[in-house]
Amino acid sequence: MLMSATCWLSQLIIAGSSQVQDTVSVSLPGDIILGGLFPVHEKGEGAPPCGPKVYNRGVQRLEAMLYAIDRVNNDANILPGITIGVHILDTCSRDTYALNQSLQFVRASLNNLDTSVFECSDSSIPQLRKNATSGPVFGVIGGSYSSVSLQVANLLRLFHIPQISPASTAKTLSDKSRFDLFARTVPPDTFQSVALVDIIKNFNWSYVSTIHSEGSYGEYGIEAFHKEATERHVCIAAAEKVPSAADDKVFDAIIGKLLKKPNARGVILFTRAEDARRILLAAKRANLSQPFHWVASDGWGKQQKLLEGLEDIAEGAITVELQSEIIEDFDRYMMQLTPTSNKRNPWFAEYWEDTFNCVLPTSSDSDKINKEDKSNEKDKVVCDDTFRLSDKVGYEQESKTQFVVDAVYAFAHALHNLHNDLCTKSDQTVVPQHHQHSESVWYHLAGSEVKFDRQGDGLARYDILNYQRLDNSSGYQYKVYLGLGIEKAGSSSSVKMTL
């Protein structure tokens, strides 16, 4: 006889999660466990889900979560006597791998269920595997890519695990009929698309081409852009999509198609960061006689590292970036970290080696590297004990750090309110304070406020950035060019653009 559906589902989850139970993760004990999903490594080429290179933004966002957890646990005014632990996993920038990783969160929750809720047709009792490293996950922070959040949200909602993303902006995630337990500290791309059209209209362009990445972020974003552009009488010359497994030939072909529309020199990019770089590489290979005028979404934003070696191609580009505050204390936190002191992050050593282009000393590697250095100056050297992160070595706070910290504090305040409602109020007929406002909830962190509207979206505030050559220098930098972009207040659909 076939097993009942509930038994089959439970055993499927247990089997699937057992395949990743030995996966490297950040696991810190606590009375309440929050999960984390961050793109620590770049996507692998071909079969391996994870590439060998660490993703700078992903590591910083992971550290931002740890930093925020430390602050909450040391704050006597939030969850006094209760500590928050973490279980953080690497998504490797891939949605299917992230879904597989998220089974660990589900498994930890199932470990605390009564097995009597499952019934097998052969009368056997489902054997739930115990996870010794973490307890049940009460909420998840992540993912970064919208495609990851879409996959994970569909799984977590089945087990009533809430999720707050600090970076996923696809419009479809605002649909509460499908993603009722999903919220985010960033706005949907609807408003970013309006900002991009505002930029175009500011320059009196009426004929542009577009390039978008395959997947939720690019497809939903460019759809909103095309709709807004059409309504405001902007024509689309060529609309190109970058497949998820595109090679250099695909990017060269895209540039070739753009060149067939010589009157459309403005090119709108709604792409992931890695795709934006490969588009610029293809443009450089094409040796253009006339440059394109790039206008890009926050997938490019203000990432300087994305443009290394491509400064001449990117000069003059205008990009949109979510407006965020620099958390100076987080910079101090990062600058005191070393591979020796930061053992709780198992990927920090890789990040360190990548940042300083060195190899951490070991008894076997040091002699080998020192010998190679004599014959080849380009070989990596052994990392020096005096190395520290600073702006001199290219360290710059990642633009979505604030949104990660805000997500942690949103969970912390919600848990604090829940604890007060259930454990300290004698009159249980009183409506809990945090349920009184159906439209929004406010949280405060270092003088800033975070507001969720009825769809669980954050406020839409953007900076418009221009990439230009520095005066009297061969260097380049971003400058705020058009100031504050768009601001959305609460659930209002009104939009304003400051030019």
Backbone torsions as a table, in degrees:
resi	resn	phi	psi	omega
1	MET	NA	149.6	178.9
2	LEU	-77.3	147.3	176.3
3	MET	-68.9	152.0	176.0
4	SER	-64.9	161.0	-176.1
5	ALA	-61.3	-40.5	-178.1
6	THR	-67.3	-38.9	178.2
7	CYS	-66.3	-43.3	179.1
8	TRP	-60.6	-42.4	-179.0
9	LEU	-64.9	-43.8	-178.1
10	SER	-63.6	-42.3	-179.3
11	GLN	-71.2	-31.2	177.2
12	LEU	-64.2	-44.0	179.6
13	ILE	-64.8	-42.3	179.5
14	ILE	-63.7	-43.2	179.9
15	ALA	-65.1	-43.5	-178.8
16	GLY	-65.9	-41.4	-177.9
17	SER	-72.5	-25.5	179.0
18	SER	-67.3	-21.9	178.6
19	GLN	-73.0	-21.6	-178.0
20	VAL	-117.0	12.6	-174.1
21	GLN	-65.7	-24.4	-179.6
22	ASP	-96.4	10.1	179.9
23	THR	-63.1	141.4	177.1
24	VAL	-63.9	136.9	-179.3
25	SER	-154.4	168.6	170.8
26	VAL	-99.1	119.9	-177.2
27	SER	-131.6	111.4	178.4
28	LEU	-119.9	134.2	-177.0
29	PRO	-70.6	156.9	176.7
30	GLY	-176.3	166.7	177.1
31	ASP	-70.0	-32.4	177.1
32	ILE	-127.2	131.3	-177.3
33	ILE	-105.7	128.3	171.4
34	LEU	-107.2	132.8	176.3
35	GLY	-84.1	160.3	177.5
36	GLY	-142.1	139.6	178.0
37	LEU	-129.6	113.6	-177.4
38	PHE	-136.2	146.9	178.3
39	PRO	-80.5	79.0	-177.3
40	VAL	-69.9	-37.2	177.4
41	HIS	-114.7	153.5	175.5
42	GLU	-73.4	162.4	-179.6
43	LYS	-63.9	139.5	179.1
44	GLY	-76.4	153.9	176.4
45	GLU	-88.6	122.3	179.1
46	GLY	82.8	-135.8	-172.6
47	ALA	-68.3	-46.0	-177.3
48	PRO	-62.4	130.0	-179.1
49	PRO	-68.6	-28.3	-175.5
50	CYS	-113.3	133.9	175.3
51	GLY	-82.2	167.5	-178.5
52	PRO	-77.0	-15.7	-173.4
53	LYS	-94.9	133.7	176.8
54	VAL	-75.6	152.9	-178.6
55	TYR	-103.0	111.1	-174.1
56	ASN	-51.1	-46.7	-178.1
57	ARG	-63.1	-39.4	-179.1
58	GLY	-64.6	-41.6	179.6
59	VAL	-64.8	-42.3	179.7
60	GLN	-63.7	-39.4	179.9
61	ARG	-67.2	-37.8	175.9
62	LEU	-61.2	-46.9	179.7
63	GLU	-65.3	-31.7	177.4
64	ALA	-63.8	-37.6	177.3
65	MET	-66.1	-44.4	179.1
66	LEU	-63.3	-41.2	178.3
67	TYR	-60.0	-45.6	-179.1
68	ALA	-66.9	-39.2	177.5
69	ILE	-61.5	-41.9	177.5
70	ASP	-59.0	-44.0	-178.7
71	ARG	-64.3	-43.7	-179.9
72	VAL	-63.9	-44.9	-178.0
73	ASN	-66.0	-23.0	179.5
74	ASN	-97.6	5.3	-179.7
75	ASP	-99.3	113.6	-176.8
76	ALA	-69.4	-14.3	-177.6
77	ASN	-91.0	-8.6	179.7
78	ILE	-119.5	122.1	178.9
79	LEU	47.6	55.4	-179.8
80	PRO	-59.8	132.2	-179.8
81	GLY	80.6	0.4	180.0
82	ILE	-123.2	130.8	179.6
83	THR	-107.6	147.9	176.7
84	ILE	-103.9	127.6	174.1
85	GLY	-104.8	177.2	-177.3
86	VAL	-137.5	155.1	169.5
87	HIS	-138.6	98.0	-171.9
88	ILE	-108.8	133.0	-177.1
89	LEU	-122.5	157.9	179.5
90	ASP	-94.7	126.2	178.0
91	THR	-89.8	-14.0	-177.8
92	CYS	54.1	30.6	175.6
93	SER	58.5	26.1	-175.7
94	ARG	-131.4	127.1	-173.6
95	ASP	-66.3	-43.3	-178.0
96	THR	-66.4	-38.1	178.2
97	TYR	-67.9	-39.7	178.3
98	ALA	-61.8	-39.4	178.4
99	LEU	-62.7	-42.5	178.5
100	ASN	-63.9	-41.3	178.6
101	GLN	-63.5	-37.9	-176.3
102	SER	-65.9	-17.4	175.5
103	LEU	-58.8	-24.6	177.5
104	GLN	-64.4	-37.8	177.6
105	PHE	-64.3	-41.7	-179.5
106	VAL	-66.5	-42.7	179.9
107	ARG	-60.1	-42.6	179.9
108	ALA	-62.1	-34.2	178.1
109	SER	-73.6	-39.4	179.9
110	LEU	-65.9	-28.1	-180.0
111	ASN	-61.0	-19.6	-177.4
112	ASN	-105.1	12.2	177.8
113	LEU	-93.1	152.3	174.0
114	ASP	-72.9	123.6	-177.7
115	THR	-64.6	-13.1	179.8
116	SER	-68.9	-15.6	178.9
117	VAL	-74.0	-13.8	177.9
118	PHE	-104.1	142.1	179.7
119	GLU	-132.0	125.8	178.4
120	CYS	-106.0	143.4	-175.7
121	SER	-64.9	-23.4	179.4
122	ASP	-94.1	11.8	176.3
123	SER	71.0	6.1	177.6
124	SER	-79.9	158.7	179.7
125	ILE	-98.0	126.0	177.8
126	PRO	-57.9	133.0	-179.9
127	GLN	-92.7	111.3	-179.7
128	LEU	-89.2	125.6	-178.2
129	ARG	-74.6	131.8	179.8
130	LYS	-84.9	137.4	178.3
131	ASN	-106.7	113.8	-173.6
132	ALA	-80.2	-11.9	-171.8
133	THR	-92.5	-22.9	-177.7
134	SER	-155.2	157.7	178.0
135	GLY	-92.5	-165.6	179.8
136	PRO	-63.6	141.9	-179.6
137	VAL	-90.8	123.2	-176.2
138	PHE	-90.6	-17.2	179.6
139	GLY	-170.1	159.9	-176.3
140	VAL	-128.7	134.4	173.4
141	ILE	-103.9	120.3	-175.1
142	GLY	132.8	-179.3	-7.1
143	GLY	-84.2	-168.8	178.1
144	SER	-91.0	-59.7	179.1
145	TYR	-70.4	141.9	179.8
146	SER	-61.9	-37.1	179.5
147	SER	-61.2	-34.6	177.1
148	VAL	-69.3	-47.1	-178.3
149	SER	-62.9	-36.7	178.7
150	LEU	-61.4	-46.1	-180.0
151	GLN	-65.7	-48.3	-175.2
152	VAL	-67.5	-40.3	-178.7
153	ALA	-61.5	-37.9	178.4
154	ASN	-63.8	-33.0	178.1
155	LEU	-78.0	-49.8	-173.5
156	LEU	-63.5	-34.2	-178.4
157	ARG	-64.2	-27.6	178.5
158	LEU	-64.6	-24.7	-177.7
159	PHE	-114.3	17.0	174.0
160	HIS	57.4	41.0	177.1
161	ILE	-104.7	113.0	-179.3
162	PRO	-70.5	156.3	-174.9
163	GLN	-140.0	136.1	174.8
164	ILE	-126.6	120.9	179.4
165	SER	-98.5	138.2	176.1
166	PRO	-95.0	5.3	-172.7
167	ALA	-150.9	-16.3	-175.4
168	SER	-78.1	123.3	-171.3
169	THR	-120.1	5.1	-179.3
170	ALA	-59.0	136.6	-175.7
171	LYS	-59.5	-37.7	-173.7
172	THR	-61.9	-22.7	179.9
173	LEU	-69.9	-8.8	176.0
174	SER	-81.4	-7.5	-177.8
175	ASP	-77.1	100.8	-176.3
176	LYS	-71.4	-16.7	175.9
177	SER	-70.6	-22.7	179.5
178	ARG	-107.0	-33.5	-174.0
179	PHE	-126.0	62.6	-173.8
180	ASP	-72.0	-20.4	179.9
181	LEU	-107.2	16.0	-179.3
182	PHE	-108.0	135.2	173.0
183	ALA	-138.9	169.2	179.8
184	ARG	-153.2	149.5	179.4
185	THR	-91.2	8.2	176.2
186	VAL	-120.8	159.8	-178.8
187	PRO	-86.1	164.0	173.8
188	PRO	-72.6	161.2	-174.6
189	ASP	-71.7	-6.8	178.6
190	THR	-52.9	-43.9	-175.6
191	PHE	-78.2	-31.7	175.1
192	GLN	-64.2	-38.3	178.0
193	SER	-62.8	-38.4	176.2
194	VAL	-63.3	-40.7	179.0
195	ALA	-61.3	-42.0	-180.0
196	LEU	-63.4	-41.2	178.0
197	VAL	-68.1	-37.1	176.6
198	ASP	-58.8	-40.6	178.4
199	ILE	-61.7	-46.2	-179.3
200	ILE	-60.6	-46.1	-179.6
201	LYS	-66.2	-31.9	177.8
202	ASN	-61.8	-31.5	178.9
203	PHE	-95.6	6.3	178.5
204	ASN	61.2	32.8	174.3
205	TRP	-83.9	141.7	177.6
206	SER	-131.1	3.9	-175.0
207	TYR	-146.8	105.8	-175.6
208	VAL	-135.6	163.6	172.6
209	SER	-109.6	159.5	179.7
210	THR	-131.6	149.2	173.0
211	ILE	-133.5	131.9	177.5
212	HIS	-135.6	155.0	177.9
213	SER	-82.8	145.0	172.2
214	GLU	-64.8	141.1	-178.8
215	GLY	119.4	174.2	-172.0
216	SER	-60.1	-45.7	-175.7
217	TYR	-61.0	-55.1	-176.8
218	GLY	-69.7	-40.8	-173.8
219	GLU	-72.1	-44.9	177.9
220	TYR	-70.2	-36.5	-179.3
221	GLY	-66.2	-46.1	-178.1
222	ILE	-71.8	-29.7	175.8
223	GLU	-61.8	-44.3	178.3
224	ALA	-66.0	-37.0	178.7
225	PHE	-64.9	-46.8	-179.5
226	HIS	-60.6	-39.4	179.9
227	LYS	-64.2	-47.2	-179.8
228	GLU	-65.8	-40.9	-179.1
229	ALA	-63.6	-43.1	179.9
230	THR	-62.3	-43.6	-179.3
231	GLU	-64.6	-23.5	-177.4
232	ARG	-110.4	22.9	170.3
233	HIS	62.9	40.8	171.2
234	VAL	-107.8	124.7	-177.7
235	CYS	-91.7	145.9	179.4
236	ILE	-101.4	117.3	-179.0
237	ALA	-76.4	-51.4	179.4
238	ALA	-141.9	138.0	178.9
239	ALA	-123.4	107.0	-173.8
240	GLU	-112.6	143.9	178.2
241	LYS	-114.3	137.3	175.9
242	VAL	-95.1	110.8	177.8
243	PRO	-62.3	155.2	-177.0
244	SER	-64.1	-26.7	-179.3
245	ALA	-110.5	34.0	-176.3
246	ALA	-68.2	141.7	173.8
247	ASP	-108.4	-176.2	-176.7
248	ASP	-59.6	-33.7	-179.8
249	LYS	-63.2	-36.9	179.1
250	VAL	-65.6	-44.3	-179.9
251	PHE	-66.4	-39.3	176.9
252	ASP	-62.7	-38.6	179.4
253	ALA	-66.4	-37.2	178.7
254	ILE	-63.4	-45.3	178.1
255	ILE	-62.3	-38.9	178.4
256	GLY	-60.7	-40.4	178.8
257	LYS	-67.9	-36.0	177.7
258	LEU	-65.4	-36.4	-179.2
259	LEU	-67.4	-20.1	178.2
260	LYS	-76.3	-6.7	176.4
261	LYS	-116.9	73.2	-171.9
262	PRO	-63.6	-21.2	-179.1
263	ASN	-84.6	-6.2	179.1
264	ALA	-109.3	84.2	-178.9
265	ARG	-85.9	-18.2	176.3
266	GLY	-83.1	128.9	-178.0
267	VAL	-125.2	121.9	-180.0
268	ILE	-94.4	125.2	179.4
269	LEU	-108.4	119.1	170.3
270	PHE	-117.9	72.6	-170.3
271	THR	-129.2	162.5	169.5
272	ARG	-69.0	160.8	-175.0
273	ALA	-58.8	-44.3	-177.2
274	GLU	-65.9	-33.5	177.3
275	ASP	-70.4	-38.1	178.2
276	ALA	-60.0	-42.2	179.8
277	ARG	-64.7	-41.8	-177.7
278	ARG	-71.8	-26.4	173.0
279	ILE	-66.7	-43.4	178.5
280	LEU	-66.0	-36.8	176.2
281	LEU	-62.4	-42.0	178.3
282	ALA	-65.2	-38.3	177.4
283	ALA	-64.1	-36.1	178.3
284	LYS	-69.3	-39.4	178.0
285	ARG	-64.2	-30.9	-178.0
286	ALA	-73.6	-13.3	178.3
287	ASN	50.6	59.5	-173.3
288	LEU	-62.6	136.7	175.4
289	SER	-77.6	-30.8	174.8
290	GLN	-125.5	129.5	-177.4
291	PRO	-73.7	152.7	170.3
292	PHE	-82.3	154.8	174.8
293	HIS	-103.3	105.1	-174.3
294	TRP	-83.3	133.1	170.2
295	VAL	-128.1	116.0	-168.4
296	ALA	-124.3	153.1	177.8
297	SER	-77.7	-175.4	-178.0
298	ASP	-72.6	-3.5	171.3
299	GLY	-62.4	-30.0	172.5
300	TRP	-93.7	-53.3	175.8
301	GLY	55.8	-125.9	-179.6
302	LYS	-119.5	34.6	-179.7
303	GLN	-76.7	104.7	-179.7
304	GLN	-69.1	-36.3	-175.8
305	LYS	-65.3	-26.9	179.2
306	LEU	-61.0	-25.4	-171.6
307	LEU	-103.9	7.8	-178.3
308	GLU	-57.9	123.0	-178.8
309	GLY	82.6	-1.6	-177.6
310	LEU	-124.2	20.5	-174.5
311	GLU	-59.3	-38.2	-177.8
312	ASP	-68.5	-34.4	178.9
313	ILE	-72.0	-35.1	-175.0
314	ALA	-87.9	-10.3	-176.1
315	GLU	-56.9	133.4	-179.3
316	GLY	89.9	-6.8	-178.9
317	ALA	-63.6	145.3	175.6
318	ILE	-115.9	128.2	-177.9
319	THR	-128.1	156.4	177.7
320	VAL	-104.3	137.2	178.3
321	GLU	-139.0	138.3	175.3
322	LEU	-60.4	132.8	179.6
323	GLN	-71.9	128.2	-179.7
324	SER	-144.8	160.0	179.3
325	GLU	-94.6	139.9	173.3
326	ILE	-75.9	126.0	178.1
327	ILE	-94.7	99.5	-174.4
328	GLU	-61.9	-34.6	-179.7
329	ASP	-66.0	-30.8	176.7
330	PHE	-67.6	-37.9	175.9
331	ASP	-60.9	-42.4	177.5
332	ARG	-63.1	-39.2	177.6
333	TYR	-60.4	-48.0	-178.4
334	MET	-65.4	-39.0	-174.1
335	MET	-73.6	-12.6	176.3
336	GLN	-98.3	-4.3	179.8
337	LEU	-77.8	144.1	171.3
338	THR	-140.3	162.5	176.9
339	PRO	-58.1	-28.2	179.9
340	THR	-74.3	-40.5	-176.6
341	SER	-85.4	-20.5	-174.3
342	ASN	-107.9	68.8	-179.6
343	LYS	-81.1	-16.5	-176.4
344	ARG	-74.7	-18.9	175.7
345	ASN	-101.9	103.7	-175.1
346	PRO	-69.0	-12.1	-179.4
347	TRP	-101.9	0.3	-174.7
348	PHE	-67.1	-32.9	179.0
349	ALA	-61.9	-40.5	177.8
350	GLU	-64.1	-42.1	178.2
351	TYR	-61.0	-41.5	-179.4
352	TRP	-63.4	-47.8	-179.8
353	GLU	-63.0	-37.3	179.3
354	ASP	-69.7	-39.6	-178.6
355	THR	-66.3	-43.6	-175.3
356	PHE	-99.0	1.4	179.8
357	ASN	52.3	50.3	-178.2
358	CYS	-140.7	176.5	177.0
359	VAL	-121.2	130.9	178.6
360	LEU	-63.0	137.1	-173.9
361	PRO	-68.6	133.9	170.1
362	THR	-135.0	165.9	-177.0
363	SER	-61.8	-30.7	-176.7
364	SER	-89.5	-34.5	-173.7
365	ASP	-81.4	-31.6	-172.6
366	SER	-60.5	-49.5	-178.9
367	ASP	-62.9	-40.4	-179.2
368	LYS	-61.9	-45.2	-177.7
369	ILE	-69.1	-40.3	-179.3
370	ASN	-61.8	-36.8	177.7
371	LYS	-68.2	-40.9	-179.1
372	GLU	-68.0	-31.6	-178.0
373	ASP	-62.7	-31.8	-178.7
374	LYS	-68.9	-30.1	-177.8
375	SER	-98.0	-20.2	-177.5
376	ASN	-145.7	107.1	-175.7
377	GLU	-68.2	-18.4	-177.8
378	LYS	-81.4	-11.7	-179.5
379	ASP	-67.6	152.4	179.9
380	LYS	-67.8	146.6	177.7
381	VAL	-101.0	169.4	176.5
382	VAL	-73.4	135.5	179.8
383	CYS	-61.6	133.6	179.4
384	ASP	-83.9	145.6	-179.8
385	ASP	-64.8	-20.0	-177.2
386	THR	-87.0	-5.0	-179.1
387	PHE	-61.3	136.9	174.5
388	ARG	-144.0	148.8	176.2
389	LEU	-68.5	135.9	177.4
390	SER	-164.2	170.4	177.8
391	ASP	-65.3	-20.9	179.4
392	LYS	-67.9	-25.1	178.3
393	VAL	-105.0	15.5	175.2
394	GLY	91.6	6.4	178.0
395	TYR	-70.1	131.9	175.0
396	GLU	-147.1	134.4	-177.7
397	GLN	-59.3	129.5	-178.1
398	GLU	-66.3	143.3	-168.9
399	SER	-64.8	-23.0	-177.6
400	LYS	-104.0	16.0	177.1
401	THR	-56.7	-45.7	-179.2
402	GLN	-57.6	-38.5	-175.3
403	PHE	-72.4	-28.2	173.7
404	VAL	-69.3	-46.4	178.8
405	VAL	-61.6	-42.6	178.1
406	ASP	-60.4	-38.9	-179.9
407	ALA	-64.0	-41.6	178.0
408	VAL	-62.9	-44.8	-179.1
409	TYR	-67.8	-32.3	176.3
410	ALA	-61.2	-46.2	176.8
411	PHE	-62.9	-43.6	-176.2
412	ALA	-62.4	-45.1	-180.0
413	HIS	-68.1	-38.2	178.7
414	ALA	-63.7	-43.5	178.4
415	LEU	-65.9	-37.7	178.3
416	HIS	-62.8	-46.1	179.0
417	ASN	-64.0	-41.3	179.1
418	LEU	-62.7	-42.8	179.2
419	HIS	-61.8	-43.3	178.9
420	ASN	-64.4	-41.2	-178.2
421	ASP	-64.7	-42.4	-172.6
422	LEU	-90.0	-25.3	-171.2
423	CYS	-113.0	-17.3	-175.0
424	THR	-118.0	-13.7	-179.6
425	LYS	-90.9	129.0	178.7
426	SER	-81.0	-30.8	-179.0
427	ASP	-97.2	98.6	-176.0
428	GLN	-76.1	-3.2	177.7
429	THR	-81.5	-11.8	179.6
430	VAL	-70.1	134.5	177.9
431	VAL	-68.6	126.2	179.6
432	PRO	-54.5	138.4	-174.3
433	GLN	-58.0	-38.6	-174.9
434	HIS	-78.9	1.3	174.3
435	HIS	-105.5	-0.6	-175.2
436	GLN	-72.1	-27.6	-177.0
437	HIS	-108.0	105.7	-176.5
438	SER	-76.0	-21.0	-174.1
439	GLU	-85.3	-41.3	-173.1
440	SER	-154.6	160.6	174.9
441	VAL	-130.9	137.4	-177.9
442	TRP	-111.5	140.4	174.2
443	TYR	-131.5	150.3	-175.2
444	HIS	-118.7	136.0	176.0
445	LEU	-146.5	114.3	176.9
446	ALA	51.9	41.4	176.6
447	GLY	87.4	-8.5	179.6
448	SER	-97.5	160.9	-179.7
449	GLU	-123.7	145.9	177.3
450	VAL	-122.4	128.8	-177.5
451	LYS	-126.2	132.6	174.2
452	PHE	-105.1	132.6	176.0
453	ASP	-86.3	-170.1	-174.4
454	ARG	-65.3	-22.7	177.9
455	GLN	-90.5	2.7	-178.7
456	GLY	78.1	19.4	-179.2
457	ASP	-97.0	150.9	174.5
458	GLY	-81.4	171.1	179.5
459	LEU	-68.1	149.7	179.9
460	ALA	-99.7	105.4	176.7
461	ARG	-135.2	126.6	-174.2
462	TYR	-128.1	149.6	166.2
463	ASP	-105.7	141.9	175.0
464	ILE	-103.8	123.6	-171.7
465	LEU	-116.1	145.7	178.1
466	ASN	-121.1	128.9	-179.5
467	TYR	-94.3	116.5	-173.7
468	GLN	-144.6	162.0	179.0
469	ARG	-73.6	139.2	176.1
470	LEU	-70.4	148.6	177.4
471	ASP	-63.1	136.2	176.6
472	ASN	54.1	37.0	-178.3
473	SER	-154.5	155.8	175.7
474	SER	-89.5	-0.2	-178.8
475	GLY	-84.8	170.0	-178.9
476	TYR	-131.4	157.5	175.0
477	GLN	-158.6	167.2	172.3
478	TYR	-90.9	142.6	171.9
479	LYS	-129.2	143.6	174.5
480	VAL	-67.1	117.8	-170.3
481	TYR	-102.4	-44.9	-177.4
482	LEU	-114.0	7.1	176.2
483	GLY	72.7	-150.0	-177.6
484	LEU	-65.2	130.7	-178.0
485	GLY	-83.0	-95.6	-174.3
486	ILE	-117.3	146.4	173.6
487	GLU	-132.7	127.9	178.1
488	LYS	-111.1	125.8	-178.0
489	ALA	-99.8	118.0	177.7
490	GLY	56.5	-132.6	-179.3
491	SER	-95.2	6.7	-179.1
492	SER	-67.4	144.5	179.3
493	SER	-95.9	3.2	-179.7
494	SER	-69.6	141.4	-175.9
495	VAL	-130.6	139.0	174.8
496	LYS	-130.7	147.6	-177.6
497	MET	-127.6	126.3	177.8
498	THR	-100.4	115.1	-177.5
499	LEU	-111.8	NA	NA
